[in-house]
Amino acid sequence: MQTVAKAAKTITSGTFAPADVVEALDATWLDETLCRSWVLLRLHHRGAGCPSCGEGITAGQRERFFGLKRIRCAACGKYFNALTGTFLSGSRLDMRRLVLLNFLLGLGLSDSKIAAIIGLDTTNVWRYRKRAEEINHD
């Protein structure tokens, strides 16, 4: 709601342009659960399992796994979450900001503009851009 108030203060006419949307848009406009589901289903499109031994998760572990909670593999005993063993392993970015970051990268915005919209340091945006480029070139 704070974003809407911020955007409303800058209204100078009864129209808006794409640049106005980019200026007003931030992660608060996105639903965390929807973003998390979208990301995790793409990461685990072949099914969720232990990154160490490949054993699938149990039905009882499914909710915790997709809630980004740590679970224990029934086969090998290792602990992991839905990001372990993926290119997002160790990421502290919430899923809304992650989706928005990727969306803005896809639009070709500069790192400084993306950093301002998402509330990250420009260096972190640059690092994520490089990581994404490496992943997409493999």
C-alpha positions as CSV (number, residue, x, y, z in Angstrom):
1,M,0.0,0.0,0.0
2,Q,2.9,2.3,0.7
3,T,3.9,1.9,-3.0
4,V,0.5,3.0,-4.1
5,A,0.6,6.1,-1.9
6,K,4.1,6.9,-3.3
7,A,2.9,6.5,-6.9
8,A,-0.3,8.6,-6.2
9,K,1.8,11.6,-5.0
10,T,3.4,11.9,-8.4
11,I,0.3,12.0,-10.5
12,T,0.3,14.9,-12.9
13,S,-2.3,13.8,-15.4
14,G,-5.2,11.3,-15.9
15,T,-2.9,8.9,-17.9
16,F,0.1,6.8,-17.2
17,A,2.9,5.5,-19.3
18,P,4.9,2.2,-19.0
19,A,7.7,4.2,-17.4
20,D,5.2,5.3,-14.7
21,V,4.4,1.6,-14.0
22,V,8.1,0.7,-13.8
23,E,8.6,3.6,-11.4
24,A,5.7,2.6,-9.1
25,L,6.2,-1.2,-9.3
26,D,8.0,-3.0,-6.5
27,A,7.8,-6.4,-4.8
28,T,4.9,-5.4,-2.6
29,W,2.7,-5.7,-5.7
30,L,3.4,-9.4,-6.0
31,D,2.0,-12.3,-4.0
32,E,4.8,-14.2,-2.1
33,T,3.0,-17.6,-2.2
34,L,2.3,-17.4,-6.0
35,C,5.9,-16.3,-6.6
36,R,7.4,-19.1,-4.4
37,S,5.2,-21.7,-6.1
38,W,6.2,-20.5,-9.6
39,V,9.9,-20.5,-8.8
40,L,9.9,-23.9,-7.0
41,L,7.9,-25.6,-9.6
42,R,10.4,-24.5,-12.2
43,L,13.4,-25.5,-10.1
44,H,11.8,-28.9,-9.3
45,H,10.0,-29.7,-12.6
46,R,11.2,-33.3,-12.5
47,G,10.0,-33.7,-8.9
48,A,11.3,-32.8,-5.4
49,G,14.0,-34.9,-3.9
50,C,17.1,-35.0,-1.8
51,P,20.0,-33.2,-3.6
52,S,22.5,-35.6,-2.0
53,C,21.0,-39.0,-2.9
54,G,18.1,-38.2,-5.2
55,E,15.4,-39.9,-2.9
56,G,12.0,-38.2,-3.4
57,I,10.4,-36.4,-0.6
58,T,7.4,-37.9,1.2
59,A,3.9,-36.6,1.1
60,G,4.3,-35.5,4.7
61,Q,7.4,-33.4,3.8
62,R,5.8,-31.7,0.8
63,E,4.3,-28.8,2.6
64,R,7.4,-28.0,4.5
65,F,9.6,-28.4,1.4
66,F,7.4,-26.0,-0.7
67,G,7.3,-23.6,2.3
68,L,11.1,-23.4,2.1
69,K,11.5,-25.2,5.4
70,R,14.3,-27.6,6.1
71,I,13.5,-31.3,5.9
72,R,15.5,-34.5,6.5
73,C,16.0,-37.1,3.8
74,A,14.5,-40.5,4.9
75,A,17.1,-42.4,2.9
76,C,20.5,-40.6,3.7
77,G,19.6,-38.4,6.7
78,K,20.9,-35.2,5.1
79,Y,19.0,-31.9,5.8
80,F,18.0,-29.7,2.9
81,N,15.4,-27.2,1.7
82,A,13.8,-26.5,-1.7
83,L,16.8,-24.2,-2.7
84,T,19.6,-26.6,-1.7
85,G,21.5,-27.8,-4.7
86,T,20.0,-25.2,-7.0
87,F,21.5,-22.0,-8.4
88,L,19.5,-20.2,-5.7
89,S,21.1,-22.1,-2.9
90,G,22.1,-19.6,-0.2
91,S,20.0,-16.8,-1.6
92,R,18.4,-14.6,1.0
93,L,16.1,-12.8,-1.4
94,D,12.4,-13.4,-0.9
95,M,10.6,-14.9,-3.8
96,R,8.6,-11.7,-4.7
97,R,11.8,-9.7,-5.0
98,L,13.5,-12.6,-6.9
99,V,10.7,-12.7,-9.5
100,L,10.6,-8.9,-9.8
101,L,14.4,-8.8,-10.2
102,N,14.2,-11.3,-13.0
103,F,11.3,-9.5,-14.6
104,L,13.2,-6.2,-14.5
105,L,16.4,-7.9,-15.9
106,G,14.2,-9.3,-18.7
107,L,13.1,-5.7,-19.5
108,G,16.7,-4.7,-19.8
109,L,16.7,-2.1,-17.0
110,S,20.0,-1.0,-15.6
111,D,21.4,-2.5,-12.4
112,S,21.0,0.9,-10.6
113,K,17.4,1.2,-11.7
114,I,16.6,-2.4,-10.6
115,A,18.4,-1.8,-7.3
116,A,16.3,1.3,-6.6
117,I,13.0,-0.5,-7.4
118,I,13.8,-3.7,-5.4
119,G,15.7,-2.1,-2.5
120,L,19.0,-3.9,-3.1
121,D,22.5,-2.7,-3.4
122,T,23.6,-2.3,-7.1
123,T,26.4,-4.7,-6.5
124,N,24.0,-7.5,-5.5
125,V,21.9,-6.9,-8.6
126,W,25.1,-7.1,-10.8
127,R,26.1,-10.3,-9.0
128,Y,22.7,-11.9,-9.7
129,R,22.8,-10.7,-13.3
130,K,26.1,-12.5,-13.8
131,R,24.9,-15.6,-12.0
132,A,21.8,-15.7,-14.3
133,E,23.9,-15.2,-17.4
134,E,26.2,-18.1,-16.4
135,I,23.2,-20.4,-15.8
136,N,21.5,-19.4,-19.1
137,H,24.7,-20.0,-21.1
138,D,25.2,-23.6,-19.8
